[in-house]
Amino acid sequence: MTAVRPRIAFLGVGLMGAPMVRNLLGAGYSMVLWNRTRAKAEVFSGQADIAEEPTAAVRDADVVITMLENGDAVESVLVDQKTLDAMPSGSLLIDMSSVPPTLARGHGQLAANAGIGYLDAPVSGGTRGAESGSLSIMVGGDAADLARALDVLSVMGRPLRIGPVGAGQLAKLANQAIVGITIGAVSEALLLAAKGGADPVAVREALMGGFASSRILEQHGQRMIDRDFAPGAPARIQLKDLRMILDEARAEHLTLPLAQQVYNEYRSLVVNGHAEVDHSGLLLELEHINGARLTGADPAIRE
C-alpha cells in the first residue's frame, strides 16, 4: 500500500525558496505557496496553489516549511500574523530560515504548546545547492519529528540531526563563521599574490591541490577572479549571520576576534553600497581599503 504524501505549505519563495519548491514539486508533492511578493510565487501557478495570506496557506497543511530572510520575518509571519495558530494540531513546522537559536527555541515551545511538531533546519549550500537538491540541512529537534520530515527534507539535500531544538541554528552559525572568515582569507591571499606579480588563476589552481583547498577557494575564489558578484548569498545576509554569531558569543561569554573583524569588514562593505553583491564580494571592501585591484589572469605565466 502506497503511503499518502503530506501536503506541504511553503512560506517564502525567494532566492533559495524557489529552487527548493521546484524540487519538491518535481518529487510529486502537493503544495500551497505564499510569498510576501505574490509574483514570486505566481511563477509556480498551475503546479501549486497560491495563497493570499500565510494563514490560508497552512490551514490544511501536514507540513509547513518557512524559508524567510531573517528572524524578524519569521516572527512576523508565525506569531504576529498568527500563522502558527492557524496550523492544524498534529502538523509539523520546519523552519529552514537562519534565525537566532533563542528564537528557534521560543517558536519550538509555542509549537509544542499547540500540539505541533517543530524542527529548526537551516541550510548551507547557496542557490547552487538549492537548485541541485544537495543542501546541507542542519536539524534541531526531536528524532521522531525528523523521521516524519525525512522524505521531504531529503528531496532538498542531506538532513542531519544536530541536537535538540535550536541546535540546527547553532550549527548554521558555526557554518557562517567559517564561510565569512574563509572568504576574507581567500580575498587577502589572492590580492596579496596578484599585487606581488603572481597570476591569481595559477595561484588558485596551485592552492586547490594543497592543504588550503576548500569549496570557498574553489567557488568564491573563481568568482573573485571573474569579478562575478551576482548574489547567490547577498552580503547583507552574511552580515546578518555574523551579527547573530557575535550576539550568541556574547550570550555565552565568548570573545571571537576573527568573527568580529570579518563582521566589521562586511559592515563597511554594506555601508559602501554593496549590500546586494554576493558575499564573495568582500574582496571589494579589501580593494577599497588598499586602493588596489585584483587583476585578472596573465596567460603568459602558464604557457
C-alpha positions in Angstrom: 0.0 0.0 0.0 1.4 3.4 -1.0 1.8 5.9 1.8 -0.1 9.2 1.3 2.3 12.0 0.8 1.9 15.0 3.1 0.5 18.3 1.7 3.2 21.0 2.1 2.7 24.7 2.7 5.9 26.6 1.7 6.3 30.2 3.0 9.0 32.2 1.4 9.6 31.7 -2.4 12.7 33.8 -2.8 16.2 33.2 -4.0 16.6 30.0 -2.0 13.0 29.0 -1.6 12.1 29.0 -5.3 14.5 26.2 -6.3 13.6 24.2 -3.2 9.9 24.4 -4.2 10.8 23.4 -7.7 12.5 20.2 -6.4 9.6 19.4 -4.1 7.1 19.8 -6.9 9.3 17.6 -9.1 9.2 14.9 -6.5 5.4 14.9 -6.7 4.4 16.8 -3.5 1.1 18.7 -3.4 1.9 22.2 -2.4 0.4 25.6 -1.5 2.7 28.6 -1.6 2.8 32.0 0.0 5.3 34.8 -0.5 5.1 38.4 0.6 5.6 39.5 -3.0 3.0 37.3 -4.7 4.6 37.5 -8.1 7.4 35.3 -7.0 5.0 32.5 -6.0 3.0 33.0 -9.2 5.9 31.5 -11.2 4.5 28.2 -9.9 0.9 28.9 -10.7 -0.6 25.7 -12.3 1.8 23.5 -10.4 0.9 24.6 -6.9 -1.9 26.6 -5.1 -1.0 30.2 -4.3 -2.3 31.7 -1.1 -3.0 35.3 -0.4 -2.1 35.1 3.3 0.2 32.7 5.2 -2.7 31.6 7.5 -4.6 30.4 4.4 -1.6 28.6 3.1 -1.1 26.5 6.3 -4.7 25.8 7.2 -4.9 22.3 5.6 -1.1 21.5 5.5 0.5 18.5 7.0 4.0 20.1 6.8 4.7 23.8 6.9 8.2 25.0 5.7 9.3 28.5 6.3 12.3 29.9 4.2 12.3 33.6 5.2 15.0 36.2 5.2 15.6 36.6 8.9 14.3 36.1 12.4 12.2 39.2 12.3 10.4 38.0 9.2 9.8 34.5 10.7 8.5 36.1 14.0 6.2 38.3 12.0 4.8 35.5 9.9 4.4 32.8 12.5 3.4 34.9 15.6 2.3 38.4 14.6 0.3 37.2 11.6 -1.0 34.2 13.7 0.1 31.6 11.2 1.2 29.2 13.9 -2.3 29.5 15.4 -3.8 28.5 12.0 -1.8 25.3 11.7 -3.7 22.0 12.4 -2.8 20.2 15.6 -0.5 17.3 14.8 1.1 19.0 11.8 4.8 19.7 11.5 6.6 23.1 11.3 10.1 23.1 9.7 11.8 26.5 9.8 14.6 26.4 7.2 15.4 30.1 7.7 18.5 31.3 9.5 17.3 32.8 12.9 18.8 33.2 16.3 18.9 29.9 18.3 16.9 31.6 21.1 14.1 32.5 18.6 14.0 28.9 17.3 13.7 27.6 20.9 10.8 30.0 21.5 9.0 29.0 18.4 9.6 25.4 19.2 7.9 25.9 22.6 4.9 27.7 21.0 4.5 24.8 18.5 4.7 22.2 21.3 2.0 24.1 23.3 -0.2 23.9 20.2 0.4 20.2 19.6 2.6 20.9 16.6 5.9 19.3 15.8 8.8 21.7 15.2 12.3 21.4 13.6 14.8 24.2 13.1 16.5 23.2 9.9 18.7 25.9 8.4 20.7 25.1 5.3 24.1 25.6 3.7 25.0 25.3 0.0 23.6 28.5 -1.5 21.5 28.7 -4.6 23.6 26.1 -6.4 22.9 23.6 -3.6 19.2 24.6 -3.6 18.9 24.0 -7.3 20.7 20.7 -7.3 18.9 19.4 -4.2 22.3 19.0 -2.4 21.9 21.4 0.5 23.4 20.6 3.9 20.4 20.6 6.2 21.3 21.1 9.9 18.4 19.9 12.0 17.5 20.7 15.6 14.5 18.9 17.2 13.2 15.5 18.3 14.4 12.5 16.3 10.7 11.4 15.9 9.9 14.7 14.2 12.9 14.4 11.9 11.8 10.9 11.0 8.4 12.4 9.9 10.2 15.0 7.8 13.0 12.9 6.4 11.5 12.1 3.0 10.6 15.8 2.4 13.9 17.1 3.6 15.9 14.5 1.5 14.4 16.0 -1.7 16.2 19.3 -0.9 19.5 17.9 0.5 21.2 15.9 3.2 19.5 16.3 6.6 21.5 15.6 9.8 20.1 15.9 13.3 22.5 18.1 15.4 20.6 18.0 18.7 17.5 19.5 20.4 15.6 22.5 19.1 18.0 25.4 18.5 20.9 23.1 17.7 20.4 23.4 14.0 20.7 27.2 14.2 23.9 26.8 16.3 25.4 24.7 13.5 24.4 27.2 10.9 26.2 30.0 12.9 29.3 27.8 13.0 29.0 27.3 9.3 28.6 31.0 8.6 31.6 31.8 10.9 33.7 29.5 8.8 32.3 30.8 5.5 32.7 34.5 6.3 36.2 34.2 7.8 37.4 32.0 4.9 36.0 34.4 2.3 38.1 37.1 4.0 41.2 34.8 3.9 40.8 33.9 0.3 40.3 37.6 -0.6 43.5 38.6 1.2 45.5 35.7 -0.2 44.6 36.3 -3.9 45.1 40.1 -3.6 48.5 39.6 -1.9 49.6 37.2 -4.6 48.3 39.3 -7.5 49.8 42.5 -6.1 53.2 40.8 -5.9 53.0 39.8 -9.6 51.7 36.2 -9.4 48.8 35.1 -11.7 45.8 34.7 -9.4 44.4 32.0 -11.6 47.6 29.9 -11.3 47.7 30.7 -7.5 44.2 29.4 -7.0 44.9 26.2 -9.0 48.1 25.6 -7.0 46.3 26.1 -3.7 43.5 23.8 -4.7 45.9 20.9 -4.8 47.2 21.6 -1.2 46.1 21.9 2.4 44.4 25.3 1.7 41.9 23.7 -0.6 38.3 24.4 0.2 34.9 24.9 -1.5 35.3 28.6 -0.7 38.6 28.8 -2.6 37.1 26.7 -5.4 33.8 28.6 -5.9 34.3 32.0 -4.5 38.0 32.3 -5.4 36.8 31.8 -9.0 34.1 34.4 -8.5 36.7 36.9 -7.3 38.9 36.3 -10.3 36.0 36.6 -12.7 34.6 39.5 -10.7 31.2 37.8 -10.8 29.4 39.1 -7.7 25.8 38.4 -8.8 24.2 37.3 -5.5 24.0 33.6 -4.6 24.1 34.8 -0.9 23.9 38.6 -0.6 26.5 40.4 1.6 23.7 41.8 3.8 22.7 38.2 4.7 26.2 37.3 5.6 26.4 40.5 7.7 23.1 39.4 9.5 24.5 36.0 10.2 27.8 37.4 11.6 25.8 39.7 13.8 23.9 36.7 15.2 27.2 34.8 15.7 28.6 37.7 17.8 25.3 38.0 19.7 25.4 34.3 20.6 29.0 34.6 21.5 28.3 37.4 24.0 25.4 35.4 25.5 27.9 32.5 26.1 30.6 34.9 27.4 32.9 34.2 24.5 35.2 36.5 22.5 35.5 35.7 18.8 38.1 38.1 17.4 38.1 36.7 13.8 34.3 36.8 13.5 34.4 40.4 14.9 36.9 41.5 12.4 35.1 40.0 9.4 31.8 41.4 10.7 33.4 44.9 10.7 34.5 44.4 7.1 31.1 43.2 5.9 29.5 46.1 7.7 31.8 48.5 5.8 31.1 46.7 2.5 27.3 47.1 3.0 27.7 50.8 4.1 29.7 51.4 1.0 26.7 50.4 -1.2 27.4 46.7 -1.8 24.6 45.1 0.3 23.3 43.1 -2.7 26.5 41.7 -4.1 27.4 38.1 -3.4 29.2 37.6 -0.1 32.3 36.7 -2.1 32.3 40.5 -2.9 34.0 41.1 0.4 37.0 41.4 -2.0 35.6 44.8 -3.0 36.0 46.1 0.6 39.6 44.8 0.7 40.3 46.5 -2.6 38.8 49.7 -1.2 40.9 49.6 1.9 44.1 49.1 0.0 43.4 51.2 -3.1 44.4 48.1 -5.1 42.5 45.8 -7.5 42.7 42.0 -8.0 43.9 41.9 -11.6 42.9 39.1 -14.0 44.9 36.2 -15.2 48.1 36.5 -17.3 48.1 33.6 -19.7 51.8 34.0 -20.4 52.6 32.9 -16.9 51.3 29.4 -17.6 52.5 29.0 -21.2 
